[in-house]
Amino acid sequence: MRARSIALVFVAVQLLVVLFGALGLEGINILRSYAAGESHWSKGQKAAVFALHRFARSHDAKDYAQFERGLLAIDGDRIARETLQHASLFGTHAERARAAAGFILSGNDAEDADGLVWGFLLFHRWPTFEAAVGAWAQGDKWWRICAASAGRCAPPAPTPT
């Protein structure tokens, strides 16, 4: 009987070790996904700036269209962030789906989207993460101003003939 009790304790401890290991790996995967997402945001931002600069010189509608495509990464992440900032504790299914769709729109892999959503929901009150989200929101605000200014210079829509 004593041997059986020791064996059960040993099995329980091993299960906990496996559980914590799996949670640790998932946490690392979420962090990797956020690093990749930041890369997509930065690349979209740079592509938008370069395209807008080319458009300012050339007035070519193709350059402006590239500017708008560059904004997709920023817009997708903004949609996800705003959805999750206003979500309930663990978010409703619709909120999580909308946020995941935003992350995918911004260029993140579909397999990473759920991890990005859950990472945000679980860590958004952590001061370090909260500060990063604040900087993210400020960057989105500046991009809305930039996009609005660029919109005033947009080429006219082609007229149907």
N, C-alpha and C positions, 0 to 999 in steps of 0.2 A: 504494500500500500504506500509506504514511504517513497519507494522508487517511482511509483506512478505519479505521485505529487510532484516530485522533483522533475520528472519528464514533462509534465504539463506546464510547470513554470518555465522550463527551458524552451518549450515550443512557443509559449506566449511571448517570451522575450524575443525569440527569433522572428516571430510575426511582426512585432513592433519594430524591430530593426529593418525588416523588409519594407514595412509601411513608411517609416521615416526616410528610408533611402529613395523610395518611389516619389515621395513628396519633395524631397530635395532635388531629384532629377527634373521633376515638373517645374519647380521654381527656377532652376537654371534655364530650362527651355523657355519659360516666360520671359526671363531677362534677355535671352538671346533674341527672342521675337521683338522685344521693345528696341533693342539695338538695331535690328534690321529695319524696323519701322521708322526709326529716326533717320536712318540712311535713305529710305525712300522719300521721306519728307524733305531732307536736305537736297537730294538730287532733283526732286520736283521743283523746289524753290530755285535752285540754280538754273535749271532748264527754263523756268518761267522768266527769270531775270534776263538771261541771254536772249531769249526769243523776243521779249519786250524791247530790249536794246536794239536788236536787229529791226524790229518793226518800226521803232522810232526813226531809224535811218532810211529804211526802204519803203515803208508804208505798204508792204506786201501782206495781203490777207493771210497767206500761209504762215508767216511769222507770228501773226496775232493768234492764229489757230494753235500754233505750238505753245504760245504763252498760256492759252486756256487749258491745253492738255497738261502742262506743267502744274497748273493749279489743282488738278484732280487729286494728287497726293495730299495736298494741304486740306482740301475740302473734305476728303474722305476721313482723314484723321480728326478734323474739326467735328464732323457729324458724330463720330464715335465718342469723342471726348465730351461734347455737350450732352449727348444722350446718357452717358454713364454718370456725369456729374449730377444729373437730375433724377437718376434712377433711385428706386427704393433700395433697401439694404442689399439684397442680392439681385435686384433687377427682375423685372417680369420677363417672361419669354420673349415678348415683343421688343422690349428694350434691349435685351441681349442680342437678338437677331438684327436689330437696326444698327447697333454698335459694331457687330461683326461685319455686316455689309459695308459699313464705312471703312473699317480697317482693310477689307478686301479691295474696295474701290481705290484706296491709296496705294495699292501695290503689294500689300502683305499677302503671304501665302494663305490660302483658305484653311489649311490645317493649323495655322498659328492663330487664327482669328479668335477662337473660343478661349485660348490661353491668354490672349491679350485682354479680352473682356474680363475674365475672372481675375487676372492680375490687377486690373484697374479696380474692380469692385472690392477685392480683398485688401489692397494696399493704399487706396486713395486717402485714407486718414493718417498714414504714416508721414511725419513731417518732411522727410527727404523727398518722398514721392509727391507729396502735396506741393512742395516748392517747384518741382519739375513741371507739374501740371499747370501751375501758375505761369511759369515762363512760356509754356506751350500755348496757353490761352492768350498771353500777350502777343506772341508771334502771330497767332491767328488773327488777332485784332489788327495788327499792322498789315497783314496780307489782305484783309477785307478793304482797308483804306487804299492799298496799292491797286487792287483789282478794280475798285470803284473809279480811281483816277485813270487807270488804263482803259476802262470801259468808255470813258468820255472821248478817248482817242480812237476807239474801235473803228474798223472800216465799215462803211455802210453795207447793209445786207444787200445781196444781189437782187435785182428786180427781175421778176419772172417775165419772160418774153414770149 
